[in-house]
Amino acid sequence: MRALVIDDSKFSRTIIIKDLQRFGITDISEAANGLEAIQKIDSGSYELITLDLIMPGMNGIEVLKYIKQKDASTRVIVCSSSDCSEIDTEADSRVRCLKKPFTSDKFMRLLSSQLG
């Protein structure tokens, strides 16, 4: 499984990557902003993307719209300290929101429910 971690915080990316590795995902790329994320998404497909909402340049909502247009089957976990009310997780079961700060256990439970 290929995963992409998108967050402008290196600390957050590191924590999420460690949790993904604990879950057994080893093919992990990272992006520090929305534009870098778009370039990575255009160069390959990902089964799972974690996404921060507040980033410089292109924000997470814009990136999420792009992801849905590019590959609607991609699972997305929005990991953000901001309000996720702009994201309709009820209408799309492939998108889930996790408010920062969160525990590794909570993230792992969400991964299990999303990926089986």
Buried (B, 14 or more C-beta within 10 A) or exposed (E): BBBBBBBBBEEBBEBBBEBBEEBEBEEBBBBBBBBBBBEBBEEEEBBBBBBBBEBEBBBBBBBBEBBBEEBEEBBBBBBBEBEBEEBEEEEEEBBBBBEBEBEEEEBBEBBEEBBE
